[in-house]
Amino acid sequence: MAFLKENILIVDDDINILEVLYRHLASYNYHVYKAISVKEAVSILRDNTINLLITDLKMPEIDGFELIKFTTNHYPKLPILVVTGYPSIQDSLLAIKSGVVEYLTKPFTKEELKTAVKKTLKTKNKTITNNSETLKSTLINEELIGNSKKILEVFDIIERVKNNKATILINGESGTGKELIARAIHYQGKFSAKPFIAVNCGAIPENLLESELFGYTKGAFTGADKDRNGFFQAANGGTIFLDEIGNASLEVQAKLLRVLQEKEVVKVGSQKPEKIDLRVIAATNSNIKEMITNKSFREDLYYRLSVVEITLPPLRERKEDISILIERFLFKYGIEYKDQIIKITPNAIKALENYSWPGNIRELENVIQRAVIMCDKIVDVEHLPINLKYTINFPEEELVPLKIMEKNYINKVLSATGNNKTKAAKILQIDRKTLRDKISDSNKNE
């Protein structure tokens, strides 16, 4: 009797084991993805809907432990089955708090595999989501994570609104993840099978925004050679996300108000209203109340939009989440660029935590991405942008005299150039004689 068709990802650097697992699982009518490395596995997880992960532990470069940590952090509902020749490894797995993990010890029979797979699939909910084109789960997004009180309050609101169509207004600075919140609300709720349409109101010219939102009829304006639906019609039944809503003109705002009040849209060039049924989520990094005072935003529209209001805290107000985000981005870009796990020094973490982050999470991700490219295996303060390097106050015991600092730096440059004094002098922007004198002085003082 065949099983229901589930998507299973198997990860093992041993091609023979991989093929055995593949044949067995395919015979039970599972759809099987194969990966011979953690990097390949992460790529498959991000681009496909996976219902079960089966992984070995002992793999070169990045081992199965790191894959388990990545999976339980990013895909918390995904059940995991470990195939291992080391049954005593259970204690180590529990130590990394990997959640519900089942074990199958090598060698195993086809029937034992069948039993273990059935058992593991029952351990967690099987509504596993992915983020191939859209981010379909709050915790799948590397950015949308945290344990701070403020971000947990946001997650609580998401849970409360995800299954209804109340209009929502998201406030937050640039880079705080407003669209991620909107996607999480849509894709975690019962309307997730319906369309999610994101519209950046600030990126569409003002004279085109109305026709883009509501559609137009043939002949409505020059170039309108046929009837066309707008974003609202495209999102019917699902969610429309209006980012940078503060950029909409007062005329467009008036039409948006009608949509929210009457649940209908009128195409440009038409008098005929069309009924729609969708959820509207708007977002802004502007001070809407100040815009209302300045008469650039309609007060009645504000009240219609803010049935539920979510304020995303800037990163500087959720400092305790910075280390979690750093870990996620290090893993992500370490695998992408270096095929390895990149570590970070305590001083670098301290510098990142002391910075004010005007660009918020987007800026942090860019900084970590650059640091991973610039470092070898460990990110240190020297790999950070110059404006971050001086945010750290080193303890007095870590401070050293200038001559020692200079000596250490010269030695580092000499080491990097293979003791080529001409190259070293060029990097240090001094002549070769000055470099020789500094090396001589340093040796005399030892």
Rosetta blueprint (number, residue, H / E / L):
1 M L
2 A L
3 F L
4 L L
5 K L
6 E L
7 N E
8 I E
9 L E
10 I E
11 V E
12 D L
13 D L
14 D L
15 I H
16 N H
17 I H
18 L H
19 E H
20 V H
21 L H
22 Y H
23 R H
24 H H
25 L H
26 A H
27 S H
28 Y L
29 N L
30 Y L
31 H E
32 V E
33 Y E
34 K E
35 A E
36 I L
37 S L
38 V H
39 K H
40 E H
41 A H
42 V H
43 S H
44 I H
45 L H
46 R H
47 D H
48 N L
49 T L
50 I L
51 N L
52 L E
53 L E
54 I E
55 T E
56 D L
57 L L
58 K L
59 M L
60 P L
61 E L
62 I L
63 D L
64 G H
65 F H
66 E H
67 L H
68 I H
69 K H
70 F H
71 T H
72 T H
73 N H
74 H H
75 Y L
76 P L
77 K L
78 L L
79 P L
80 I E
81 L E
82 V E
83 V E
84 T E
85 G L
86 Y L
87 P H
88 S H
89 I H
90 Q H
91 D H
92 S H
93 L H
94 L H
95 A H
96 I L
97 K L
98 S L
99 G L
100 V L
101 V E
102 E E
103 Y E
104 L E
105 T E
106 K L
107 P L
108 F L
109 T L
110 K H
111 E H
112 E H
113 L H
114 K H
115 T H
116 A H
117 V H
118 K H
119 K H
120 T H
121 L H
122 K L
123 T L
124 K L
125 N L
126 K L
127 T L
128 I L
129 T L
130 N L
131 N L
132 S L
133 E L
134 T L
135 L L
136 K L
137 S L
138 T H
139 L H
140 I H
141 N L
142 E L
143 E L
144 L L
145 I L
146 G L
147 N L
148 S L
149 K H
150 K H
151 I H
152 L H
153 E H
154 V H
155 F H
156 D H
157 I H
158 I H
159 E H
160 R H
161 V H
162 K L
163 N L
164 N L
165 K L
166 A L
167 T L
168 I E
169 L E
170 I E
171 N E
172 G L
173 E L
174 S L
175 G L
176 T L
177 G L
178 K H
179 E H
180 L H
181 I H
182 A H
183 R H
184 A H
185 I H
186 H H
187 Y H
188 Q L
189 G L
190 K L
191 F L
192 S L
193 A L
194 K L
195 P L
196 F E
197 I E
198 A E
199 V E
200 N E
201 C L
202 G L
203 A L
204 I L
205 P L
206 E H
207 N H
208 L H
209 L H
210 E H
211 S H
212 E H
213 L H
214 F H
215 G L
216 Y E
217 T L
218 K L
219 G L
220 A L
221 F L
222 T L
223 G L
224 A L
225 D L
226 K L
227 D L
228 R E
229 N L
230 G L
231 F H
232 F H
233 Q H
234 A H
235 A L
236 N L
237 G L
238 G L
239 T E
240 I E
241 F E
242 L E
243 D E
244 E L
245 I H
246 G H
247 N H
248 A L
249 S L
250 L H
251 E H
252 V H
253 Q H
254 A H
255 K H
256 L H
257 L H
258 R H
259 V H
260 L H
261 Q H
262 E H
263 K L
264 E E
265 V E
266 V E
267 K L
268 V E
269 G L
270 S L
271 Q L
272 K L
273 P E
274 E E
275 K E
276 I L
277 D L
278 L L
279 R E
280 V E
281 I E
282 A E
283 A E
284 T E
285 N L
286 S L
287 N L
288 I H
289 K H
290 E H
291 M H
292 I H
293 T H
294 N L
295 K L
296 S L
297 F L
298 R L
299 E H
300 D H
301 L H
302 Y H
303 Y H
304 R H
305 L H
306 S L
307 V L
308 V E
309 E E
310 I E
311 T E
312 L L
313 P L
314 P L
315 L H
316 R H
317 E H
318 R L
319 K H
320 E H
321 D H
322 I H
323 S H
324 I H
325 L H
326 I H
327 E H
328 R H
329 F H
330 L H
331 F H
332 K H
333 Y H
334 G H
335 I H
336 E H
337 Y H
338 K H
339 D L
340 Q L
341 I L
342 I L
343 K E
344 I E
345 T L
346 P H
347 N H
348 A H
349 I H
350 K H
351 A H
352 L H
353 E H
354 N H
355 Y L
356 S L
357 W L
358 P L
359 G L
360 N H
361 I H
362 R H
363 E H
364 L H
365 E H
366 N H
367 V H
368 I H
369 Q H
370 R H
371 A H
372 V H
373 I H
374 M H
375 C L
376 D L
377 K L
378 I E
379 V E
380 D L
381 V H
382 E H
383 H H
384 L L
385 P L
386 I H
387 N H
388 L H
389 K H
390 Y L
391 T L
392 I L
393 N L
394 F L
395 P L
396 E H
397 E H
398 E H
399 L L
400 V L
401 P L
402 L H
403 K H
404 I H
405 M H
406 E H
407 K H
408 N H
409 Y H
410 I H
411 N H
412 K H
413 V H
414 L H
415 S H
416 A H
417 T L
418 G L
419 N L
420 N L
421 K H
422 T H
423 K H
424 A H
425 A H
426 K H
427 I H
428 L H
429 Q L
430 I L
431 D L
432 R H
433 K H
434 T H
435 L H
436 R H
437 D H
438 K H
439 I H
440 S H
441 D H
442 S H
443 N H
444 K H
445 N L
446 E L
